[in-house]
Amino acid sequence: MANWVPFVFLSLFSIFVLSFIVIKNQHISARIILFWLFISGLAYVFEYVIFVLFNSYTYHPHILSNNYNDSVLGSISSQAFSVPVAITYIVLYRLSTMRIALIIGVFFLIETWFLYTNLYEHHWWHSYYTTFFLVVSVILAKTWWRILEESSNHYVQFITLFFALSTVTLSFAWILSSLLELYIIPLNHFSNPSRDLIAGNVIYIWFTTYFYSLVIFFRNGDWTYSLGSILFLFTVELYMIQEGVLLVEGPLMIFVLPLFHLFMISVGNRYYQRRFDTYVEMKQKGLSSR
């Protein structure tokens, strides 16, 4: 069996489960998708620390020719789909402790099988670390879901928006930077070039996502602030190019990131207006521009 088959199967199965629970719970479908993206965004932070910075393990889906990007793709399969969807399912259906233990046990068995078949390898990580952090993740996820249900606290909503949005921005930015190489932001810290570029790119994209979130949450639909933010980020990027921090292939490539900013803010504005509980409230209080 080819290495990519289990990764693709688990990703497709996770997408099927997510689609099923969204369809079965259409009255809160937007909150479910938002919560899944939020959990994925937190998982990306966790993976950045242990996987990118501290080289905890390596995935071997054998899909991409570049070994490090191939491993990142395997990580995305786990941290954007399998784990967050499972946690979303657990939280939404308020599963009993026994059923939660069963699901975590299944993840333990899958990880053990991946290790045995060389689909995945540990460097300093251990499988019981995975089990421990899954338990912690479920507890935190249950708490956050309850807060989202019971409160329209602006801080909670903003944090949720930021991490949900970061899942999308980091995924697309990885494609633009690491796969297509339309721009690169080297950290100049790691000997592996691919690892180094991802480490630098993630930091900058979190920075831009914070600005997207501010505009979307507090000045939704106000294109003066949106374009002003894009212009500010473009100015930062021109300075980064001048200092050799941001590298682009040619003159036209300097517009890749501004267009990316425009796209993300536009999509975020529309989703926030239609789906976020706090939009109407903030509009009434004059905290949103529309």
C-alpha positions in Angstrom: 0.0 0.0 0.0 1.3 3.4 -0.9 2.2 5.7 2.0 -0.3 8.4 0.9 -3.3 6.2 1.1 -3.8 6.2 4.9 -3.3 10.0 5.0 -5.8 10.7 2.3 -8.2 8.2 3.8 -8.1 9.8 7.2 -8.5 13.3 5.7 -11.4 12.3 3.5 -13.1 10.4 6.4 -12.7 13.5 8.6 -14.2 15.7 5.9 -17.1 13.3 5.6 -17.7 13.3 9.4 -17.5 17.1 9.5 -20.0 17.4 6.6 -22.3 14.9 8.3 -22.4 16.8 11.6 -22.8 20.2 9.7 -25.8 18.8 7.7 -27.4 17.2 10.7 -27.1 20.4 12.7 -27.8 23.1 10.1 -29.2 25.5 12.6 -25.7 25.9 14.1 -23.7 24.9 11.1 -21.7 28.2 11.0 -20.7 27.8 14.6 -19.6 24.2 14.0 -17.4 25.2 11.1 -16.0 28.2 13.0 -15.2 26.0 16.0 -13.5 23.4 13.9 -11.3 26.1 12.3 -10.7 27.5 15.8 -9.5 24.1 17.1 -7.3 23.7 13.9 -5.8 27.2 14.5 -4.8 26.2 18.0 -3.4 22.9 16.7 -1.3 24.9 14.2 0.2 26.8 17.1 0.9 23.6 18.9 2.4 22.0 15.8 4.5 25.1 15.1 6.2 24.8 18.5 6.8 21.1 18.7 7.0 20.1 15.0 8.7 23.1 13.3 10.7 24.6 16.1 11.6 21.5 18.1 11.5 18.8 15.4 9.3 16.4 17.4 8.5 13.9 14.6 8.3 13.4 10.8 5.4 12.3 8.6 6.0 10.3 5.4 3.0 10.5 3.1 5.3 10.5 0.1 3.2 12.9 -1.9 5.5 15.9 -2.4 9.1 15.6 -3.6 10.5 17.9 -0.9 10.8 15.8 2.2 10.1 18.6 4.7 7.0 19.9 2.8 5.9 16.3 2.5 6.0 16.0 6.2 4.1 19.3 6.6 1.4 17.9 4.4 1.1 14.9 6.7 0.9 17.3 9.6 -1.9 19.3 8.0 -3.8 16.0 7.5 -3.6 15.4 11.2 -3.8 19.0 12.7 -6.4 20.5 10.3 -8.6 17.5 9.8 -8.3 14.3 11.9 -7.8 15.7 15.4 -9.9 19.0 15.2 -12.8 17.1 13.6 -12.7 14.4 16.2 -12.7 17.1 19.0 -15.5 19.0 17.3 -17.6 15.8 17.2 -16.8 15.0 20.9 -17.8 18.5 22.0 -20.9 18.9 19.8 -22.4 15.5 20.8 -21.3 15.8 24.5 -19.9 12.2 24.4 -19.5 10.3 27.6 -16.1 9.8 29.2 -16.0 6.2 28.0 -16.7 7.2 24.4 -14.1 9.9 24.6 -11.5 7.4 25.9 -12.4 5.1 23.0 -11.8 7.8 20.4 -8.5 8.8 22.0 -7.6 5.1 22.1 -8.3 4.8 18.4 -5.9 7.7 17.8 -3.3 5.9 19.9 -3.7 2.8 17.9 -3.5 4.7 14.6 -0.3 6.5 15.7 1.2 3.1 16.8 0.4 1.6 13.4 1.8 4.6 11.6 5.1 4.2 13.6 5.2 0.4 12.9 4.7 0.9 9.1 7.1 3.9 8.9 4.4 6.3 7.8 5.5 8.4 10.7 8.6 8.6 13.0 9.3 10.0 16.4 12.5 12.0 17.2 12.0 12.8 20.8 8.2 12.6 20.9 6.3 9.7 22.5 2.8 8.4 21.9 1.7 9.0 25.4 2.4 12.7 24.9 -0.2 12.6 22.2 -2.7 10.9 24.5 -2.1 13.5 27.2 -2.5 16.5 24.9 -5.6 15.0 23.4 -7.2 14.7 26.8 -6.2 18.3 27.6 -7.5 19.5 24.2 -10.9 17.9 24.8 -11.2 19.5 28.2 -10.3 23.0 26.9 -12.5 22.6 23.8 -15.5 21.7 25.9 -14.9 24.8 28.0 -14.6 27.1 25.0 -17.7 25.7 23.3 -19.7 26.3 26.5 -18.4 29.9 26.6 -19.4 30.4 23.0 -22.8 29.1 23.7 -23.5 31.1 26.8 -21.7 34.4 26.1 -21.2 36.9 23.4 -18.1 38.3 25.1 -16.1 40.3 22.5 -12.7 39.0 23.7 -13.9 35.4 23.3 -15.3 36.1 19.8 -12.2 38.0 18.7 -9.9 35.2 19.8 -12.1 32.6 18.1 -12.0 34.7 14.9 -8.3 35.1 15.0 -7.5 31.4 15.4 -10.1 30.3 12.9 -8.8 32.8 10.4 -5.2 31.7 11.0 -6.1 28.2 9.9 -7.1 29.5 6.5 -4.3 32.0 6.2 -1.5 29.7 7.2 -2.7 26.9 4.9 -2.9 29.2 1.9 0.3 31.0 2.8 2.2 27.7 2.9 1.0 26.9 -0.6 2.0 30.4 -1.9 5.4 30.4 -0.1 6.6 26.8 0.3 5.0 25.1 -2.7 4.8 27.9 -5.3 7.7 30.0 -3.9 6.0 33.2 -4.9 7.6 34.8 -1.9 9.8 33.6 1.0 10.5 34.9 4.4 13.6 33.0 5.8 14.1 32.9 9.5 17.8 32.2 9.0 17.9 29.9 12.0 17.5 26.3 10.7 19.9 24.4 8.4 17.0 22.9 6.5 15.9 25.6 4.0 12.3 24.4 3.8 11.9 24.3 7.6 13.6 27.7 7.9 11.2 29.3 5.3 8.1 27.8 7.0 9.3 29.0 10.4 9.7 32.6 9.2 6.5 32.6 7.1 4.3 31.5 9.9 5.4 34.3 12.2 4.6 36.9 9.6 1.3 35.4 8.6 0.2 35.4 12.2 1.1 39.1 12.3 -1.0 39.8 9.2 -3.9 37.7 10.5 -4.0 39.8 13.6 -4.6 42.9 11.4 -7.2 41.0 9.4 -9.0 40.1 12.6 -9.0 43.7 13.9 -10.5 45.1 10.7 -13.0 42.3 10.3 -14.2 42.4 13.9 -14.1 46.1 14.7 -14.5 47.8 11.3 -16.4 45.3 9.3 -17.2 46.4 5.8 -15.4 49.8 6.2 -13.1 49.8 3.2 -11.2 52.8 4.4 -9.8 50.7 7.3 -9.4 47.6 5.1 -7.5 49.4 2.4 -5.5 51.3 5.1 -4.5 48.0 6.7 -3.5 46.6 3.4 -1.4 49.7 2.6 0.2 49.5 6.0 1.1 45.8 5.5 2.4 46.6 2.0 4.6 49.3 3.4 6.0 46.8 5.9 6.6 44.3 3.1 8.5 46.9 1.0 10.7 47.6 3.9 11.2 43.8 4.5 12.2 43.5 0.8 14.7 46.4 1.1 16.2 44.7 4.2 16.4 41.3 2.6 13.9 39.8 5.1 11.2 39.2 2.4 12.4 37.7 -0.9 10.4 37.7 -4.2 11.1 36.3 -7.6 10.4 39.4 -9.6 8.9 42.9 -9.4 5.3 41.7 -10.0 5.6 39.3 -7.1 5.6 42.2 -4.6 1.8 42.3 -5.2 1.2 38.7 -4.2 0.9 39.4 -0.4 -1.3 42.6 -0.8 -3.7 40.6 -3.0 -3.7 37.9 -0.4 -4.5 40.4 2.3 -7.3 41.8 0.2 -8.8 38.3 -0.4 -8.6 37.3 3.2 -10.2 40.5 4.5 -13.0 40.4 1.9 -13.9 36.7 2.6 -13.6 37.4 6.4 -15.9 40.4 6.2 -18.6 38.4 4.4 -18.5 35.5 6.7 -18.4 37.6 9.9 -21.5 39.6 8.8 -23.5 36.5 8.1 -22.3 34.1 10.8 -21.0 35.9 13.9 -23.3 36.3 16.8 -21.7 39.6 17.8 -22.1 41.4 14.5 -25.6 42.7 15.1 -24.8 43.6 18.7 -21.7 45.6 17.7 -23.5 47.3 14.9 -26.2 48.5 17.3 -23.5 49.8 19.7 -21.7 51.6 16.9 -18.6 49.4 17.2 -18.9 48.1 13.7 -19.0 50.4 10.7 -22.0 48.9 9.0 
